[in-house]
Amino acid sequence: MTENPEQTRPEALAADPMWMDSEGRYVPLSRISEADQMKDELVRRLTGGAKSMRSALAAFKESSLSEVMAAKDLIFEKYGARVGGPQGNVTFRSFDGSLEVEVAVSKRISFGPELQAAKALIDECIEDWAEGGNANIRALVEHAFQVNKQGRIDTGRVLGLRKLEMKTAEGKPDPKWEKAMTAISDAIRVDGSATYIRFYEREERTGRMEQIVLNIASL
């Protein structure tokens, strides 16, 4: 069985190698079952392969982005126009249209304390409206302000509330709702941006462009 060099103390090499367990204690290799040694070797070998693949993907992403941006710069120089608009988004297609490379720049958005003021105003709106019509709106608002698995509010759902045109019983725009939407806009904080590169190919059966999956969990 292959020894574990990371867990073996140098002073123990001449005698019985020592492996560190999950609680930080050194255990003589002779006391570790062959099954546990086999599992250790398996996990270390496979995770080592996964880390190598991660490094290869990172290098591929970096080189791909560099090539796309270089091609974009050539077009900029030729026409004096920025491809994809000010956000930097750009898509290149193969001559037959069956393959695509897309680079997208997405802003990372969070919310400031104004969001809590917006939520309070929205709650007041719901209480002010007729009982018969506020149940669905309440459910929609509660859904928008739920946190995701990372403990963050979904920015898309909250920003989607701004598309709703809420009116009073007289059919006029509700000033309190509009004030709440203003508070949401004022709460937006741009924390930076992230650049994504995606690859697509046309699916022969449907004719639709399908993303080439590089996430091992999705394969």
C-alpha positions in Angstrom: 0.0 0.0 0.0 1.3 3.5 -0.9 2.5 5.5 2.1 1.1 8.9 2.8 4.1 11.3 2.7 2.1 14.3 3.9 1.1 12.5 7.1 4.4 10.7 7.9 6.7 12.4 10.4 10.4 12.5 9.2 11.7 11.1 12.4 9.4 8.0 12.1 10.6 7.0 8.6 13.2 4.6 9.9 10.6 2.8 12.1 6.8 2.5 11.8 5.5 5.5 9.6 3.0 7.6 11.5 -0.2 9.0 9.9 -2.2 11.9 11.3 -5.9 11.2 11.8 -8.9 13.6 11.5 -8.3 14.7 15.1 -4.7 15.6 14.6 -3.3 12.5 16.4 -0.4 10.4 15.0 -1.2 6.8 14.4 1.3 4.1 13.5 0.8 2.8 10.0 0.8 -0.8 11.3 -2.4 0.0 13.3 -4.3 1.4 10.3 -6.4 -1.2 8.5 -5.7 -2.0 4.8 -9.2 -0.8 4.0 -8.5 2.7 5.5 -5.1 2.8 3.7 -6.9 1.9 0.4 -9.5 4.6 0.9 -6.8 7.2 1.7 -4.8 6.3 -1.5 -8.0 6.4 -3.6 -9.2 9.8 -2.3 -5.7 11.4 -2.6 -5.2 10.0 -6.1 -8.6 11.1 -7.4 -8.6 14.6 -5.7 -5.1 15.1 -7.1 -6.5 14.4 -10.6 -9.4 16.8 -9.9 -6.9 19.6 -8.9 -4.9 19.0 -12.1 -8.1 19.3 -14.1 -9.0 22.5 -12.2 -5.6 24.0 -13.1 -6.0 23.0 -16.7 -9.5 24.5 -16.9 -8.2 27.7 -15.3 -5.4 28.0 -17.8 -7.8 27.3 -20.7 -10.2 30.0 -19.4 -7.4 32.5 -19.2 -6.0 31.8 -22.6 -9.5 31.7 -24.2 -10.4 35.1 -22.7 -7.1 36.5 -23.9 -7.7 35.3 -27.5 -11.3 36.6 -27.5 -10.3 40.0 -26.2 -7.5 40.2 -28.8 -9.9 39.5 -31.6 -12.3 42.1 -30.1 -9.5 44.7 -30.1 -8.7 44.0 -33.7 -12.4 44.7 -34.6 -12.3 47.8 -32.5 -9.2 49.0 -34.3 -10.7 48.4 -37.7 -14.1 50.0 -37.1 -13.5 52.2 -34.1 -16.5 50.7 -32.4 -16.7 48.7 -29.2 -18.0 45.2 -29.8 -20.9 44.1 -27.5 -21.5 47.6 -26.0 -20.1 49.2 -23.0 -20.5 46.2 -20.7 -17.9 44.3 -22.8 -20.2 41.4 -23.8 -19.3 39.8 -27.1 -20.2 36.7 -29.0 -18.1 35.1 -31.9 -19.7 32.5 -34.2 -18.2 30.0 -36.5 -18.7 30.6 -40.2 -21.5 28.0 -40.4 -23.1 29.3 -37.2 -22.9 25.9 -35.5 -20.5 27.0 -32.8 -20.3 30.1 -30.5 -18.0 31.6 -28.0 -19.6 34.1 -25.6 -17.9 36.4 -23.2 -20.2 38.1 -20.7 -19.4 40.7 -18.0 -21.8 40.6 -15.1 -22.0 43.1 -12.3 -21.9 41.8 -8.7 -24.7 43.6 -6.9 -25.6 43.8 -3.2 -28.0 46.0 -1.2 -27.4 48.7 1.3 -29.6 49.5 4.4 -32.1 51.3 2.2 -33.5 47.9 1.3 -34.9 47.5 4.8 -36.7 50.8 4.4 -38.1 49.6 1.1 -39.3 46.4 2.8 -41.0 48.4 5.5 -42.8 50.6 3.0 -43.9 47.6 1.0 -45.4 46.0 4.1 -47.3 49.2 4.8 -48.6 49.2 1.2 -49.9 45.6 1.6 -51.7 46.6 4.8 -53.2 49.6 3.2 -54.6 47.8 0.1 -57.9 46.0 0.1 -57.8 42.6 1.9 -59.1 40.7 -1.2 -56.1 41.6 -3.4 -53.1 41.6 -1.2 -52.6 37.9 -0.5 -50.8 37.2 -3.8 -48.8 40.4 -3.6 -47.7 39.5 -0.1 -46.5 36.1 -1.2 -44.7 37.7 -4.1 -42.9 40.1 -1.9 -42.0 37.5 0.7 -40.5 35.4 -2.0 -38.5 38.3 -3.3 -37.0 39.0 0.1 -36.1 35.4 0.9 -32.4 34.6 1.2 -30.7 31.9 -0.9 -28.4 29.1 0.3 -25.5 31.5 0.7 -27.7 33.7 3.1 -28.0 36.5 0.5 -31.1 38.1 -1.0 -31.6 37.2 -4.6 -31.0 40.5 -6.4 -33.0 39.5 -9.5 -36.2 38.9 -7.5 -35.9 42.1 -5.6 -35.1 44.2 -8.7 -38.1 42.5 -10.4 -40.4 44.2 -8.0 -39.7 47.5 -9.7 -41.5 46.2 -12.8 -44.8 46.1 -10.9 -47.1 49.0 -11.3 -49.1 49.1 -8.1 -52.1 51.5 -7.8 -54.4 52.8 -5.1 -58.1 51.9 -4.9 -58.7 55.0 -7.0 -56.6 53.6 -9.8 -53.7 56.1 -9.3 -50.0 55.1 -8.9 -49.5 54.3 -5.2 -47.0 56.9 -3.9 -45.8 54.7 -1.1 -45.0 51.9 -3.5 -43.2 54.2 -5.7 -41.2 55.5 -2.7 -40.4 51.9 -1.8 -39.1 51.3 -5.4 -36.9 54.4 -5.2 -35.5 53.0 -1.9 -34.7 49.7 -3.7 -32.9 51.7 -6.4 -30.9 53.7 -3.9 -30.0 50.5 -2.0 -28.1 49.0 -5.0 -24.4 48.6 -4.5 -22.1 47.5 -7.3 -19.3 45.5 -5.7 -17.4 44.7 -8.9 -17.9 42.6 -11.9 -17.2 39.0 -13.0 -16.3 37.9 -16.5 -17.7 34.6 -17.9 -16.8 32.7 -21.0 -19.2 30.1 -22.4 -19.1 27.8 -25.3 -22.1 26.6 -27.4 -22.8 24.2 -30.2 -25.9 23.6 -32.3 -27.9 20.5 -31.3 -28.6 18.7 -34.6 -31.9 17.3 -33.6 -33.5 20.5 -32.3 -31.4 23.1 -34.0 -30.9 25.0 -30.7 -27.6 26.2 -29.4 -26.7 24.2 -26.4 -24.0 25.1 -23.9 -20.9 22.9 -23.8 -20.9 21.9 -20.1 -17.5 22.2 -18.3 -19.0 21.6 -14.8 -18.2 18.0 -13.9 -21.3 17.8 -11.6 -23.5 18.5 -14.7 -22.0 15.8 -16.9 
